[in-house]
């Protein structure tokens, strides 16, 4: 799995505390193999096997909720004893099923007073500017998402880099790009990590020079030139690799 090998290479260079993979497309029984490959001592898999989380041994954690579309962890840094919550999300494609996720987040928000980060694949865009190509946007889906996030008092951490995080793997008039991956946080998170930054939908707490090296991606023209010259099987493999979202948080 080329995408995973890239994560291994990056982790060896920057030694991340936390790595989350969305839709790893591997069987659960193989997770320890990947854990050892990354050199982590701890790993958590949600019940749908859509979210794998590798955690550095310096963190103690409790699994508060393990559900089909999300997993919630309460983390404690054993060095400085800071506590925070992380919710990793892999939302359903169906808008009706996603409402259950938004309701769950709202229930969590009423109980969580810690800094908390919500990250992953929401499978829905925030507004029409986050989609290029394809059919018109369903406003109701956007409204449900916005309502869920706003009632949780979460804000989009924002990002630097290219707006789109997903591509359907098709060319010309059938080509569709969307921003489906994002990170959200509360005010307490901002106070805990004021320098927290998203670059190309990758959360990082490292310096700008490292960010530039870590997140350098080809231009859209370079991608089109490479992808449209592939045969069907190669194009499908590339699209599958692009589906894997990595959440990487660097050691301070």
VONULO-626242 format. One line per 10 residues: number of its first residue (from 1); for each residue y, z, x of C-alpha. Coordinates in Angstrom, 3 decimals. Example, Ala and Ser with C-alpha at 12.3 -4.5 7.8 and 13.67 -1.06 7.14 Angstrom:
BEGIN
1 = -4.500 7.800 12.300 | -1.060 7.140 13.670 .
//
This chain:
BEGIN
1 = 0.000 0.000 0.000 | 2.972 -1.300 1.943 | 5.569 0.657 -0.011 | 3.781 3.931 0.809 | 3.545 3.057 4.488 | 7.323 2.575 4.487 | 7.710 6.066 3.041 | 5.428 7.430 5.796 | 7.528 5.731 8.466 | 10.797 7.042 7.022 .
11 = 9.424 10.562 6.630 | 8.268 10.664 10.250 | 11.778 9.797 11.345 | 13.736 12.147 9.062 | 11.153 14.826 8.138 | 11.900 15.226 4.453 | 11.330 18.435 2.520 | 10.450 16.726 -0.727 | 9.067 13.327 -1.700 | 8.357 12.190 -5.248 .
21 = 6.588 8.937 -6.076 | 6.911 7.398 -9.518 | 3.918 5.396 -10.782 | 1.922 5.435 -7.528 | -0.788 3.234 -9.116 | -3.512 5.222 -7.364 | -6.199 7.482 -8.798 | -5.487 11.217 -8.817 | -8.491 11.943 -6.607 | -6.791 10.082 -3.751 .
31 = -3.649 12.249 -3.716 | -4.878 14.546 -0.929 | -5.462 11.520 1.254 | -1.813 10.541 0.825 | -0.694 14.153 1.281 | -2.437 14.312 4.657 | -1.017 10.917 5.606 | 2.489 12.268 5.002 | 1.745 15.570 6.692 | 2.642 17.769 3.713 .
41 = 0.852 21.006 2.827 | 1.568 20.935 -0.914 | 1.317 18.293 -3.626 | 1.678 18.315 -7.406 | 0.573 15.604 -9.854 | 1.663 15.491 -13.485 | -0.918 15.175 -16.246 | -0.388 11.431 -16.740 | -0.714 10.724 -12.982 | 2.634 8.919 -13.074 .
51 = 4.444 11.425 -10.844 | 3.314 12.659 -7.434 | 5.412 15.315 -5.688 | 4.880 16.269 -2.044 | 6.547 19.554 -1.070 | 7.240 21.120 2.315 | 5.464 24.405 2.993 | 8.764 26.271 3.350 | 9.152 26.116 -0.440 | 7.465 28.353 -2.955 .
61 = 7.310 26.794 -6.396 | 6.171 27.386 -9.938 | 5.215 24.635 -12.357 | 7.182 25.426 -15.505 | 6.129 22.364 -17.480 | 3.595 19.641 -16.758 | 3.890 16.950 -19.411 | 3.141 13.276 -19.861 | 6.706 12.099 -19.152 | 7.970 14.840 -16.850 .
71 = 7.124 17.726 -14.605 | 9.425 20.701 -14.066 | 9.328 22.866 -10.939 | 11.227 26.020 -10.051 | 11.693 25.916 -6.296 | 12.501 28.724 -3.862 | 13.535 28.058 -0.275 | 11.772 30.790 1.701 | 14.340 30.495 4.522 | 17.510 31.242 2.565 .
81 = 15.896 32.295 -0.752 | 17.954 29.825 -2.776 | 16.397 28.868 -6.090 | 16.761 25.618 -8.002 | 14.874 23.537 -10.523 | 13.669 19.965 -10.186 | 12.586 17.818 -13.098 | 10.923 14.543 -12.191 | 10.760 11.972 -14.963 | 8.724 8.872 -15.671 .
91 = 9.774 7.917 -19.189 | 7.800 5.876 -21.686 | 8.694 2.244 -22.357 | 8.770 2.938 -26.093 | 12.154 4.220 -27.324 | 10.604 6.460 -29.999 | 8.321 8.142 -27.473 | 11.262 8.694 -25.142 | 13.002 10.815 -27.780 | 10.347 13.486 -27.161 .
101 = 11.412 13.539 -23.508 | 15.113 13.935 -24.349 | 14.254 16.761 -26.768 | 12.212 18.476 -24.061 | 15.091 18.262 -21.606 | 17.435 19.785 -24.181 | 15.039 22.710 -24.688 | 14.895 23.235 -20.944 | 18.685 23.096 -20.618 | 19.113 26.012 -22.990 .
111 = 16.934 28.210 -20.747 | 17.789 27.061 -17.216 | 20.703 28.762 -15.489 | 19.729 27.591 -11.989 | 20.963 24.455 -10.254 | 18.790 21.646 -11.514 | 18.154 18.046 -10.640 | 16.676 15.480 -13.007 | 15.481 12.356 -11.245 | 13.167 9.426 -11.704 .
121 = 12.646 6.460 -13.997 | 14.365 6.921 -17.367 | 13.181 3.465 -18.527 | 16.505 2.921 -20.279 | 19.968 1.846 -19.176 | 23.214 3.773 -19.687 | 25.313 0.785 -20.755 | 25.257 -3.015 -20.880 | 26.582 -3.317 -17.327 | 23.289 -1.917 -16.053 .
131 = 21.333 -4.977 -17.183 | 21.399 -8.613 -16.106 | 19.475 -11.287 -18.019 | 16.981 -11.028 -20.866 | 17.513 -10.128 -24.498 | 20.562 -8.245 -25.798 | 20.616 -4.487 -25.269 | 19.491 -2.204 -28.107 | 22.464 0.117 -28.634 | 20.359 2.733 -30.436 .
141 = 18.224 3.257 -27.336 | 21.317 3.735 -25.211 | 22.815 6.157 -27.729 | 19.636 8.278 -27.783 | 19.669 8.497 -23.997 | 23.362 9.342 -23.782 | 23.093 11.967 -26.493 | 20.147 13.618 -24.743 | 21.915 13.767 -21.384 | 25.268 14.893 -22.781 .
151 = 23.746 17.720 -24.832 | 22.053 18.968 -21.651 | 25.447 19.100 -19.890 | 24.121 16.873 -17.134 | 26.138 14.313 -15.237 | 25.075 11.211 -13.372 | 25.358 12.008 -9.669 | 26.304 8.388 -9.124 | 25.302 6.195 -6.211 | 26.452 3.890 -3.470 .
161 = 24.785 0.535 -3.132 | 23.321 -2.003 -5.504 | 23.452 -1.190 -9.192 | 20.008 -2.533 -10.137 | 16.806 -0.612 -9.342 | 14.264 -2.714 -11.262 | 13.383 -6.412 -11.340 | 10.819 -8.130 -13.573 | 9.526 -10.318 -10.748 | 10.476 -13.583 -12.413 .
171 = 12.763 -16.396 -11.331 | 15.771 -18.333 -12.618 | 16.451 -17.970 -16.383 | 13.544 -15.505 -16.811 | 14.945 -13.140 -14.168 | 15.930 -9.649 -15.417 | 17.514 -6.810 -13.431 | 18.134 -3.267 -14.685 | 19.179 0.137 -13.438 | 16.361 2.356 -14.685 .
181 = 16.179 4.934 -11.897 | 18.844 7.601 -11.600 | 19.550 11.206 -10.698 | 21.347 13.707 -12.888 | 22.479 17.229 -12.163 | 24.382 20.180 -13.553 | 27.510 21.820 -12.146 | 25.453 24.485 -10.390 | 23.646 21.756 -8.447 | 26.955 20.327 -7.299 .
191 = 28.022 23.765 -6.099 | 24.734 24.282 -4.246 | 24.774 20.849 -2.551 | 28.345 19.525 -2.637 | 27.438 16.670 -0.259 | 24.476 15.478 -2.304 | 24.647 11.664 -2.388 | 22.671 8.789 -3.905 | 22.349 5.636 -1.857 | 20.419 2.735 -3.430 .
201 = 18.891 5.273 -5.903 | 17.646 7.416 -3.010 | 19.003 11.021 -2.973 | 19.792 12.136 0.550 | 21.424 15.006 2.425 | 21.775 13.339 5.813 | 24.688 11.748 7.593 | 26.218 8.363 6.822 | 24.811 6.664 9.921 | 21.297 7.713 8.954 .
211 = 21.964 6.644 5.359 | 22.944 3.145 6.434 | 19.812 2.722 8.519 | 17.543 4.288 5.920 | 18.704 2.319 2.907 | 19.538 -1.095 4.357 | 18.178 -3.691 1.947 | 18.346 -7.499 1.924 | 21.048 -9.206 -0.097 | 20.238 -10.678 -3.493 .
221 = 20.250 -14.156 -1.987 | 17.771 -13.074 0.673 | 15.501 -11.574 -1.998 | 15.601 -14.726 -4.132 | 14.869 -16.929 -1.137 | 11.871 -14.808 -0.165 | 10.465 -14.153 -3.642 | 10.860 -17.576 -5.172 | 8.946 -19.069 -2.253 | 5.915 -16.863 -2.877 .
231 = 2.801 -17.856 -4.764 | 2.021 -16.058 -8.025 | -0.304 -13.425 -6.517 | 2.119 -12.508 -3.742 | 5.004 -12.248 -6.192 | 2.995 -9.868 -8.397 | 2.142 -7.676 -5.379 | 5.821 -7.488 -4.452 | 6.815 -6.577 -7.992 | 4.217 -3.761 -8.046 .
241 = 5.584 -2.410 -4.759 | 9.115 -2.412 -6.162 | 7.919 -0.268 -9.076 | 7.373 2.709 -6.738 | 10.413 4.946 -6.712 | 10.757 7.377 -3.829 | 12.813 10.544 -4.084 | 13.552 11.763 -0.590 | 15.472 14.938 0.227 | 16.227 15.533 3.901 .
251 = 15.950 18.724 5.824 | 19.261 20.479 6.339 .
//
